[in-house]
Amino acid sequence: MTAVLRKLESGTRMMIHPCNVCGSDRAPFGYTVKGHPSRWYCWEHREVGEAYLRGAA
C-alpha cells in the first residue's frame, strides 16, 4: 500500500504508511526487498511482514 499524506487539525501534513493487510494508519513496521516497493504492517500483522522479508510471500 502506498503512503498517504494526511493533514492534521493543526494544518501540519504527515506522511502515513497504512498497513498492507488491514489498512490501519498505525503501521510502523516497514519492510523492503530489493527491486520491490516497500510494504508496511501494523503490530497485529507484523508476522506477515517478516514472512515477506524472508521471501515466504
C-alpha positions in Angstrom: 0.0 0.0 0.0 1.4 3.4 -0.9 2.0 6.2 1.6 -0.7 8.8 2.0 -0.3 12.5 3.1 -2.7 13.4 5.9 -3.5 16.9 7.1 -3.8 17.3 10.8 -6.2 19.7 12.5 -3.2 22.0 13.2 -2.5 22.2 9.5 0.6 20.1 9.7 0.9 17.5 7.0 2.1 14.0 7.9 3.0 11.1 5.7 1.3 7.9 6.8 2.1 4.3 5.8 -1.1 2.2 6.0 -0.9 -1.5 6.9 -0.8 -3.7 3.7 -3.2 -6.1 5.3 -5.9 -4.2 7.2 -5.3 -0.5 6.1 -4.6 0.7 9.6 -2.9 4.1 9.8 -0.6 2.8 12.6 1.8 0.6 10.6 5.3 1.3 11.9 6.9 -1.9 10.6 8.3 -1.4 7.1 10.0 -4.0 5.0 11.6 -3.9 1.6 13.0 -6.4 -0.7 15.4 -5.2 -3.5 13.5 -4.5 -6.6 10.1 -4.3 -5.0 8.1 -1.5 -3.4 8.2 -1.3 0.4 5.4 -2.8 2.5 4.2 -1.6 5.8 2.4 -3.6 8.6 0.7 -2.8 11.9 1.6 -4.6 15.1 -1.1 -7.3 14.6 0.2 -8.1 11.1 4.0 -7.8 11.7 4.4 -11.5 11.3 3.1 -11.2 7.7 5.7 -8.6 7.0 8.5 -10.7 8.5 7.4 -13.6 6.3 7.5 -11.3 3.3 11.1 -10.2 4.2 12.2 -13.9 4.4 10.7 -14.4 1.0 7.8 -16.6 2.0 5.2 -14.3 0.5 
